[in-house]
């Protein structure tokens, strides 16, 4: 079974995000970036499938500028077999990424696509669902448990009322949640081996994909700072303030 995993390079989860002075986006210059945490879980799950003898090849895909190859190398150091870098300097919307992944799927013919449920920079949570729709494949999102069977995948996903178990026919698209696994750290020998693993480079134009943005960002602002709270002496004073100052009752 061939597994295709998508990964995204994002601002590191431990870095405080700052808005640019012109409010056109967030500051990325000289800011530490790393693999999206949900994508790390996706890579880890693919590697575990390979270790269990259920996957023969793991292909990692990332779309973005030149430095995205570093994120692919990280996945290769974790245990993936080869990478595909779709080179693009423009910001990509979820639909564009889904179209790129569909083109890669058409080329690679994987049995399953595993992706993080969302990226921590835009929190869109759309790419996996859009990809499944474009491919016409079954999908399992927010997956916290995954088991490969004979021609199908059984997934447990988190829903508002608890847990839901689905059986998906292969091929399918799966997006990973935090509780699926704990990603491993790449060892030094594996980091050295990853330097020799192949990364193919293509462009959206070579894939025949239109990545023209459909949305326009007007401006980005910092969240409004919350004012300090006050202590009230009694419930009567609370009701009075809610009625006369806040005007909510």
C-alpha positions in Angstrom: 0.0 0.0 0.0 1.3 3.5 -0.9 0.6 6.3 1.5 0.6 10.0 0.5 1.1 12.5 3.3 0.7 16.3 2.9 2.8 18.6 5.1 2.8 22.4 5.6 5.5 24.7 6.8 4.1 27.1 9.4 5.3 29.5 12.1 6.5 27.4 15.0 3.8 26.7 17.6 6.0 28.2 20.3 6.5 31.5 18.6 4.3 34.5 19.3 2.7 35.6 16.0 3.1 39.3 15.2 1.1 41.3 12.6 3.0 43.3 10.0 3.1 47.0 10.4 1.1 47.5 7.1 -1.6 44.9 8.3 -1.3 42.8 5.2 -0.4 39.7 7.0 1.7 38.2 9.8 5.5 38.7 10.1 7.4 35.7 8.8 10.9 37.3 8.3 13.5 35.9 10.7 10.7 33.9 12.4 11.3 30.2 13.3 9.1 27.9 11.2 8.5 24.2 11.4 6.1 21.4 10.3 2.5 21.9 11.2 1.9 19.8 14.4 -1.2 18.0 12.9 0.9 17.1 9.8 3.6 15.6 12.1 0.9 13.3 13.5 0.0 12.4 9.9 3.6 11.5 9.1 4.0 9.5 12.3 0.8 7.5 11.5 2.1 6.7 8.0 5.4 5.5 9.5 3.6 3.3 12.0 1.7 1.7 9.1 5.0 1.0 7.4 6.5 -0.5 10.6 3.4 -2.8 10.9 4.0 -4.0 7.3 0.8 -2.4 6.0 2.4 0.3 3.9 5.2 -0.2 1.4 6.0 3.4 0.5 5.4 6.8 2.1 5.4 9.9 -0.1 5.4 13.3 1.4 4.1 16.4 -0.4 4.5 20.1 0.4 3.6 23.1 -1.6 5.3 26.5 -1.1 8.6 28.4 -1.4 12.0 26.9 -1.5 12.4 26.5 2.2 9.5 24.0 2.3 12.0 21.4 1.2 13.4 21.6 4.8 10.0 20.5 6.1 10.0 17.6 3.6 13.5 16.7 4.9 12.1 16.6 8.4 9.4 14.1 7.3 12.1 12.0 5.5 14.2 12.0 8.6 11.2 10.7 10.6 10.9 7.8 8.2 9.2 8.7 4.9 10.7 7.4 1.7 10.6 10.3 -0.7 9.3 13.8 -1.1 7.5 16.0 -3.7 8.0 19.7 -3.5 5.5 21.8 -5.5 7.3 25.1 -5.8 5.2 28.2 -5.4 6.1 31.6 -3.9 2.4 32.8 -3.7 0.2 32.1 -0.7 -2.0 29.1 -1.4 -5.7 28.9 -0.4 -7.1 25.5 0.7 -8.8 24.9 -2.6 -5.6 25.5 -4.5 -3.8 23.1 -2.2 -6.5 20.5 -2.7 -6.2 20.8 -6.5 -2.5 20.4 -6.3 -2.8 17.3 -4.1 -5.4 15.9 -6.5 -2.9 16.3 -9.4 -0.2 14.5 -7.3 -2.7 11.7 -6.4 -3.5 11.3 -10.1 0.3 10.9 -10.8 1.2 8.7 -7.8 -2.0 6.6 -7.4 -1.8 6.2 -3.6 -4.1 3.9 -1.6 -4.6 6.4 1.2 -4.0 10.1 1.7 -3.3 11.2 5.3 -3.2 14.9 6.2 -3.4 17.0 9.4 -7.0 18.1 10.1 -5.9 21.8 9.9 -2.9 24.1 9.8 -2.2 26.2 12.9 -1.6 29.3 10.8 -5.0 29.8 9.1 -7.0 27.1 11.0 -9.1 26.6 7.9 -9.7 22.8 8.3 -10.8 22.6 4.6 -8.1 21.0 2.5 -8.7 17.3 3.4 -12.4 17.6 2.8 -12.0 19.5 -0.5 -9.5 16.9 -1.7 -11.9 14.1 -0.9 -14.6 15.9 -2.8 -12.4 16.5 -5.9 -11.3 12.9 -5.9 -14.7 11.4 -5.1 -13.1 9.4 -2.3 -14.6 8.6 1.1 -13.2 10.6 4.0 -12.6 10.3 7.7 -11.8 13.6 9.5 -10.7 14.4 13.1 -9.4 10.8 13.3 -8.1 9.7 16.7 -7.7 6.0 15.8 -6.9 4.3 12.5 -6.9 0.6 11.6 -6.2 -0.9 8.2 -8.3 -3.9 7.2 -8.9 -5.9 4.0 -9.6 -3.3 1.4 -10.9 -0.8 4.0 -9.9 1.5 6.8 -11.7 1.7 10.1 -11.4 5.1 11.8 -12.6 6.5 15.1 -13.3 10.2 14.9 -14.3 12.8 17.5 -17.7 14.4 17.2 -19.8 16.7 19.5 -21.6 13.7 21.1 -18.5 11.5 21.7 -16.8 9.1 19.3 -17.9 7.9 15.9 -16.5 4.8 14.1 -16.5 4.7 10.3 -15.5 2.0 7.8 -14.0 3.6 4.6 -13.3 1.8 1.4 -9.8 2.3 0.0 -8.7 4.6 -1.5 -9.7 7.3 1.0 -8.7 10.5 2.6 -8.0 10.7 6.3 -7.3 13.8 8.5 -5.6 13.4 11.8 -6.5 14.7 15.3 -4.1 15.3 18.2 -5.0 12.1 20.1 -4.1 9.8 17.2 -0.4 9.4 18.2 2.7 11.1 19.6 5.1 12.0 16.8 8.7 10.7 17.2 11.9 12.8 17.1 14.2 12.2 14.2 17.5 10.6 15.2 20.8 11.9 14.0 21.5 8.9 11.7 18.1 9.3 10.2 18.6 13.0 9.6 21.9 12.1 7.8 20.1 9.4 5.7 17.3 11.9 4.8 19.8 14.1 2.9 20.2 11.3 0.4 16.5 10.6 -0.1 15.0 12.0 -3.3 12.8 15.1 -3.4 11.1 15.7 -6.8 10.4 19.4 -7.7 7.4 20.4 -9.8 5.4 23.6 -10.3 1.6 24.1 -10.3 1.9 25.0 -14.0 3.5 21.6 -14.7 0.6 19.9 -12.8 -1.9 21.9 -14.8 -3.3 23.5 -11.7 -4.7 27.1 -11.4 -3.8 28.5 -8.1 -5.3 32.0 -8.6 -6.6 33.3 -5.3 -10.4 33.5 -4.8 -10.2 35.6 -1.7 -8.7 39.1 -0.9 -7.4 39.9 2.5 -8.4 43.5 3.4 -6.4 43.8 6.6 -5.2 41.8 9.6 -5.3 43.1 13.1 -4.2 42.0 16.6 -7.1 40.8 18.8 -8.5 43.6 21.1 -6.9 43.5 24.5 -9.3 42.6 27.3 -9.9 45.2 30.0 -9.2 44.3 33.6 -12.1 42.9 35.5 -13.6 44.3 38.7 -14.8 42.8 41.9 -18.4 43.5 43.0 -19.7 43.4 46.5 -23.0 41.7 45.9 -25.3 40.1 43.3 -27.5 43.2 43.4 -24.6 45.4 42.3 -23.9 42.9 39.4 -27.5 43.1 38.3 -27.4 46.9 38.5 -24.3 47.1 36.3 -25.6 44.6 33.8 -28.8 46.6 33.5 -27.5 50.2 33.6 -23.9 50.0 32.3 -23.8 47.0 30.0 -27.4 47.2 28.9 -27.7 43.5 28.5 -30.7 43.0 30.8 
